[in-house]
């Protein structure tokens, strides 16, 4: 039995990736780099923002020194207009509570962003004290530090990670943790190749966890 479930935030708890990608496409276009939403998703999803900035510059974007702050502010403004929960997440959290299985969130995004996305969906109070962020730890996925820190804080010996990005899966595998890869469109071979057990619907998670 798993004694901790570690959720990624964007794309796993909240369906924010499409909105964030729209903001990124517009921002990069303004700074001289033309990419589609699909390209942004493929290249940047799950990466820490300093790495996103470096890759974009390598691809030709003329980004200002304060670009991360600029992009975070634009993204937060868009997300404040509304972002839905991933279908099935509310029911899954209720079941974990009923089974007394602790859970937390570990994200390359910042606490302020998670306050926006989780807060408008009634989840902020459930996660605010069990939140691990690359912004506060100073290191993000694919480094395993975030997951290892979470497991240590919970004194967990059998944690499981739920992720949707290559960097997140890589971090989980490097931490020697079981990883469930959420891919709602079913195109999860890239996560399976990295070591994740791919699934397409949050309703599948209880059976995967044996609860």
Residue pairs with C-beta under 8 A, 6 or more apart in sequence:
1 101
1 158
1 210
1 211
2 101
2 158
2 159
2 160
2 178
2 209
3 101
3 102
3 154
3 156
3 157
3 158
3 159
4 101
4 102
4 103
4 104
4 150
4 151
4 154
4 156
4 158
4 159
4 160
5 96
5 101
5 102
5 103
5 104
5 159
5 160
5 162
5 209
6 103
6 104
6 105
6 106
6 147
6 150
6 151
6 159
6 160
6 161
6 162
6 172
6 177
7 13
7 103
7 104
7 105
7 106
7 162
8 46
8 105
8 106
8 107
8 161
8 162
8 163
8 164
8 165
8 168
9 16
9 105
9 107
9 109
9 114
9 117
9 118
10 16
10 17
10 20
10 107
10 109
10 117
11 17
11 45
11 86
11 164
11 165
11 182
12 86
12 89
12 162
12 163
12 164
12 182
13 85
13 86
13 89
13 105
13 117
13 118
13 123
14 83
14 84
14 85
14 86
14 117
14 118
14 121
15 83
15 84
15 85
15 86
16 79
16 83
16 117
17 41
17 45
17 164
18 37
19 75
19 78
19 79
19 83
20 75
20 78
20 79
21 37
21 40
21 41
21 45
22 37
22 78
23 71
23 74
23 75
23 78
24 35
24 40
24 44
24 71
24 75
25 35
25 36
25 37
25 40
27 70
27 71
27 74
28 34
28 35
28 40
28 56
28 61
31 56
31 61
31 62
31 63
31 64
31 67
32 60
32 61
32 62
33 56
33 59
33 60
33 61
35 43
35 59
43 55
44 52
44 55
44 56
45 164
45 165
45 166
46 108
46 141
46 163
46 164
46 165
46 166
46 167
46 168
47 55
47 108
47 140
47 165
47 167
48 108
48 134
48 140
48 141
48 167
49 68
49 71
49 72
49 108
50 68
51 140
53 63
53 67
53 68
56 63
57 63
64 70
72 110
72 112
72 113
75 113
76 112
76 113
76 116
79 113
79 116
79 117
80 116
80 120
82 120
83 116
83 117
83 120
83 121
84 121
85 121
85 123
86 182
86 184
86 202
87 201
87 202
88 201
88 202
88 203
88 205
89 202
91 202
91 203
92 202
92 205
92 206
93 103
93 123
93 126
95 206
95 211
96 102
96 103
96 211
99 211
101 209
101 211
102 130
102 154
102 156
103 130
104 127
104 130
104 131
104 132
104 150
104 154
105 114
105 118
105 127
105 130
105 131
105 132
106 132
106 133
106 141
106 146
106 147
106 150
106 161
107 114
107 131
107 132
107 133
107 134
108 133
108 134
108 140
108 141
108 167
109 133
109 134
109 135
110 133
110 134
110 135
110 136
111 131
111 133
111 135
111 136
114 124
114 127
114 131
114 133
115 124
115 128
118 124
118 126
118 127
130 150
132 146
132 149
132 150
133 146
134 140
134 141
134 146
137 145
137 146
137 149
139 145
139 146
140 146
140 167
141 165
141 167
141 168
141 170
141 171
142 166
142 167
142 168
142 170
142 171
142 174
143 171
143 174
144 171
144 172
144 174
144 175
146 171
147 159
147 161
147 171
147 172
147 175
147 177
148 175
150 156
150 159
151 159
151 175
151 177
159 177
159 178
160 177
160 178
160 179
160 180
160 209
161 168
161 169
161 171
161 172
161 175
161 177
161 178
161 179
161 180
162 179
162 180
162 182
162 205
163 169
163 171
163 172
163 179
163 180
163 181
163 182
163 191
163 196
164 181
164 182
164 183
164 191
166 190
166 191
166 194
168 179
169 179
169 181
169 191
169 194
169 195
169 196
170 194
172 178
172 179
172 195
172 196
173 179
173 194
173 195
173 196
178 197
179 195
179 196
179 197
180 196
180 197
180 198
180 199
180 205
180 208
181 188
181 191
181 192
181 194
181 196
181 197
181 198
181 199
182 199
182 200
182 202
183 191
183 198
183 199
183 200
184 200
184 201
185 200
186 200
188 196
188 198
188 200
189 198
191 198
192 198
197 208
199 205
199 208
